Amino acid sequence: MYFTHKNRGIWVIDRGGDRDDLYESLLKNKRDFIIRLVGSRDLISQGKYLISLWLAHACRLPYENSIIKIIEGKEVHFHIRHGFMPVNLPESKKPLTMVVIKGFGGQPMMLLISPEINSRETDLWFIVFAYLRRWGIEDTANFANRLMSENDNQVVLYSFNKTVNL
């Protein structure tokens, strides 16, 4: 996924992107990113090496929003709390931010981001919204693929029945 914010593009990537080689490439090429973290990622916070999940549980979450997501055709309401904290990757000196979102399940959602958060709540909500938008687009693509797959099977079955009945 690719979004723009403040006239710059931002790569939005799921947990599969939480890899050292990808961070190295994005940082080296000065690309902005939002990448969902796996809970076992080592980060540096206040000069200490800590696991991202531990940091997420310690993060202050001063902001709140309610969102509605359609799941299996039904509206599901989520009350989310979110906040952020400055961090670094062990192999990089570039200051990054970990955004923490609670309210989607048992474990907090953790996003490692490179764009600077200036106006706090507005910039933070943009980051949260951009990641959730990626979810929506992925859900739509999966739904379309399922429909295409079902239609392909119906066409094959129709062609088979037509051939057998001749």
C-alpha positions as CSV (number, residue, x, y, z in Angstrom):
1,M,0.0,0.0,0.0
2,Y,1.2,3.5,-0.7
3,F,-0.3,6.7,0.8
4,T,0.7,10.3,0.6
5,H,1.0,12.7,3.5
6,K,2.4,16.1,3.6
7,N,3.4,15.7,-0.1
8,R,5.4,12.6,0.6
9,G,4.6,8.9,-0.1
10,I,4.3,6.4,2.7
11,W,4.7,2.7,2.4
12,V,2.1,0.9,4.5
13,I,3.1,-2.8,5.1
14,D,1.7,-5.6,7.2
15,R,3.7,-7.8,9.7
16,G,5.4,-9.7,6.9
17,G,7.4,-6.5,6.3
18,D,8.9,-6.5,9.8
19,R,12.3,-7.6,8.4
20,D,15.7,-6.1,8.9
21,D,16.5,-6.0,5.2
22,L,13.4,-4.1,4.4
23,Y,14.0,-1.5,7.1
24,E,17.6,-1.1,5.9
25,S,16.5,-0.5,2.3
26,L,13.6,1.9,3.3
27,L,15.9,3.9,5.7
28,K,18.8,4.0,3.2
29,N,16.6,5.3,0.4
30,K,14.8,7.8,2.8
31,R,11.4,6.3,2.3
32,D,8.6,6.9,4.8
33,F,6.9,3.8,6.1
34,I,4.2,2.4,8.4
35,I,5.0,-1.2,9.2
36,R,3.1,-3.4,11.6
37,L,5.4,-5.0,14.1
38,V,5.6,-8.6,15.3
39,G,5.7,-8.6,19.1
40,S,9.2,-9.9,19.3
41,R,11.0,-7.1,17.5
42,D,13.9,-5.6,19.5
43,L,13.8,-1.8,19.8
44,I,15.7,0.8,21.7
45,S,13.7,3.1,24.0
46,Q,15.5,5.5,26.3
47,G,18.8,3.8,25.6
48,K,17.5,0.3,26.6
49,Y,17.0,-2.7,24.4
50,L,13.4,-3.9,24.9
51,I,11.0,-6.2,23.0
52,S,8.2,-4.2,21.2
53,L,5.4,-6.0,23.0
54,W,6.7,-5.0,26.4
55,L,7.0,-1.4,25.2
56,A,3.5,-1.5,23.8
57,H,2.1,-2.5,27.2
58,A,4.0,0.4,28.8
59,C,2.9,3.0,26.3
60,R,0.6,5.8,27.4
61,L,-2.6,5.7,25.3
62,P,-4.1,9.2,25.7
63,Y,-6.3,9.2,22.5
64,E,-9.5,7.4,21.9
65,N,-11.8,6.8,18.9
66,S,-14.6,4.6,17.9
67,I,-14.7,2.8,14.6
68,I,-17.1,0.5,12.8
69,K,-15.9,-2.4,10.8
70,I,-18.1,-4.7,8.7
71,I,-17.2,-8.3,9.6
72,E,-19.2,-11.1,7.8
73,G,-21.8,-8.6,6.8
74,K,-22.4,-7.2,10.3
75,E,-21.3,-3.9,11.8
76,V,-18.9,-4.4,14.7
77,H,-18.0,-1.5,16.9
78,F,-14.5,-1.0,18.2
79,H,-13.5,1.4,20.9
80,I,-9.8,2.0,20.4
81,R,-7.2,3.8,22.4
82,H,-3.9,4.8,20.9
83,G,-0.6,6.5,21.7
84,F,3.0,6.6,20.6
85,M,6.6,6.6,21.9
86,P,10.0,7.4,20.3
87,V,12.1,4.3,19.5
88,N,15.1,3.3,17.4
89,L,16.0,0.1,15.6
90,P,19.2,-1.4,17.1
91,E,21.1,-1.1,13.8
92,S,19.9,2.5,13.0
93,K,20.4,5.9,14.5
94,K,17.3,7.4,12.7
95,P,14.6,8.3,15.2
96,L,11.4,6.3,14.7
97,T,8.1,6.1,16.4
98,M,6.1,3.1,17.6
99,V,2.4,3.7,17.5
100,V,0.3,1.5,19.8
101,I,-3.4,0.7,19.3
102,K,-5.5,-1.3,21.8
103,G,-9.0,-2.4,21.3
104,F,-8.9,-4.9,18.4
105,G,-8.2,-8.0,20.5
106,G,-6.0,-9.3,23.3
107,Q,-2.6,-8.0,22.0
108,P,-2.0,-4.4,21.2
109,M,-1.3,-3.5,17.5
110,M,2.1,-2.0,17.1
111,L,3.2,0.1,14.1
112,L,6.7,1.2,13.5
113,I,6.7,4.5,11.6
114,S,9.3,6.8,10.1
115,P,7.2,10.0,9.5
116,E,7.5,12.5,12.3
117,I,4.4,13.1,14.4
118,N,4.0,16.9,14.9
119,S,0.5,17.8,15.7
120,R,0.1,14.7,17.9
121,E,-3.5,13.7,17.7
122,T,-4.1,14.7,14.0
123,D,-0.9,13.1,12.7
124,L,-1.4,10.0,15.0
125,W,-4.9,9.5,13.7
126,F,-3.7,9.8,10.1
127,I,-1.2,6.9,10.8
128,V,-3.9,4.7,12.5
129,F,-6.3,5.5,9.6
130,A,-3.8,4.7,6.9
131,Y,-3.1,1.3,8.4
132,L,-6.8,0.5,8.9
133,R,-7.4,1.6,5.3
134,R,-4.8,-1.0,4.2
135,W,-6.9,-3.6,6.0
136,G,-10.1,-2.4,4.2
137,I,-8.4,-2.6,0.8
138,E,-7.0,-6.0,1.5
139,D,-10.5,-7.3,2.6
140,T,-12.0,-5.9,-0.6
141,A,-9.3,-7.6,-2.7
142,N,-9.8,-10.9,-0.9
143,F,-13.6,-10.7,-1.4
144,A,-13.1,-9.9,-5.1
145,N,-10.7,-12.9,-5.4
146,R,-13.2,-15.2,-3.8
147,L,-15.9,-14.0,-6.2
148,M,-13.6,-14.4,-9.2
149,S,-12.7,-17.9,-8.0
150,E,-16.4,-18.9,-7.5
151,N,-17.3,-17.5,-10.9
152,D,-14.4,-19.4,-12.6
153,N,-15.6,-22.6,-11.0
154,Q,-19.2,-21.9,-12.2
155,V,-17.9,-21.2,-15.8
156,V,-15.9,-24.5,-15.7
157,L,-18.9,-26.4,-14.3
158,Y,-21.2,-24.9,-17.0
159,S,-18.7,-25.7,-19.7
160,F,-18.3,-29.3,-18.4
161,N,-22.1,-29.8,-18.2
162,K,-22.6,-28.3,-21.7
163,T,-19.9,-30.7,-23.1
164,V,-21.2,-33.8,-21.3
165,N,-24.8,-33.1,-22.4
166,L,-23.9,-32.8,-26.1
